[in-house]
Amino acid sequence: MITNEFTQTFGIEHPIVCGGMTAVGTADLISAVANAGALGFLTALTQPTPEALVKEIARCRDLTDKPFGVNLTILPTIQPVPYDEYRDAIIDSGITIVETAGGNPTPHLPTFKAAGVKVIHKAVSVRHAVKAEQLGVDAISIDGFECAGHPGEDDVPGLVLIPAAARALTIPIIASGGIATGAGLVAALALGASAVNMGTRFMATTEAPIHHNVKQQIVDNTERDTVIVFREFHNSA
């Protein structure tokens, strides 16, 4: 067992995080992650309404008595998203750990902090990470170019980005991007991270709510089978 500032702060056994994944971060997967001693995040916007999120949080609590959190991803949308209502649903449900991503979390931080919620913010560059620390977040998930989702436009890989962030920050760092094994965890810790964030690896688990054929394709893929599709979104936040 690896114990450090991150595991102690967030009350988990292992320095491993299952970050928020749209349509995948449901109670079935996140409760299993929690029961295994890691930290998982339900995805708020996977649920169609704040009321549905409250029910999903309750369902996750029925499946685990260990810590888990909720991801709130803030992105431009065609239809307005009631972010404040999702935030309040998270707080009213007694969640004490939140992962913010996609955009500046400033509008939500005072309410989260007043409620005693610890906030992990996902950043894709050192400058964004430093700003988030100044705003008062409790940890940074630093996303290298290898990371799925929205890894920004700087094209800086984790081998460079993780130690750069470690030199600039004083709060715990979670290394994100291309990590799927114990060897990857050891490497991230050696580079200055306190934990690792895995997404695709958790998609291949039994508990992930996706089709078996997708899981098998993930397992069968080689290092040459990643298709880069995010360029058109210009999502550098």
C-alpha positions, 0 to 999 in steps of 0.5 A, a space after each residue: 500500500 502506498 500512503 502519501 498526502 493525496 491518499 491521506 487527504 482524500 481518505 483512500 487506500 491507493 493513489 489511483 483515480 478514476 476520473 469523470 467519464 461521460 456515460 461511463 461514470 455511473 454508480 456501477 463502476 464508481 462504487 467498484 472503484 471505491 470498494 477497491 480502495 481508489 477514488 472514483 468520480 460519478 459524472 454529474 452531466 451523465 445524469 439528465 437532471 440534477 434530480 437524477 444525479 441525486 438518485 445516482 449518488 444515493 445508488 452509489 452509496 447503496 453499493 459502497 461505504 467508501 469515499 467517492 466524488 462527483 465530476 462537474 465538467 464545465 463546457 460551452 453547450 448549445 443548450 444551457 446547462 444548469 450548472 448551479 443546480 448540479 452543484 447544489 445537488 452535489 452539496 445537498 447530497 453530502 458529497 465531499 470531493 468534486 472534480 472540476 474540468 473543462 473550464 474555469 471553476 471560479 464561479 463554483 469554488 466559493 460554494 464548494 469551499 463553504 460546504 467543506 468540499 475538496 476540489 480537484 481541478 483538471 488542467 492541461 498546462 502548468 499555467 492553468 494549474 498554477 492559476 487553479 492553485 491560486 484559486 484555492 483548489 485542493 489538488 490538480 489533475 495534470 493532463 498530458 497530451 496522451 490523455 483522452 477527453 480534452 487534453 488541450 492544444 499545447 501537445 506537451 506529453 506527460 513525461 515533460 508536463 508532470 515534472 514541470 507541474 510538480 516544480 510549480 505547484 505545492 498541492 498534490 498532483 494527479 498524473 493523467 494520460 496514457 497510464 494503465 499499469 503499476 509501472 505507469 504509477 511508479 513512473 508518475 510518482 517518480 516524476 513528482 505526482 502523488 497519484 495517477 488518473 486512469 480513464 480508458 483502463 477503467 472502461 475495460 473493466 467488468 463494471 464499466 457500463 459499455 458493450 463488451 466489444 468496445 472493451 475487447 477492442 480497447 484490450 486488443 488495440 496497439 499503441 498505433 490505434 489511437 485516433 486523434 479527433 479532438 483538434 476541431 474542438 479547440 479545447 485548451 482549458 
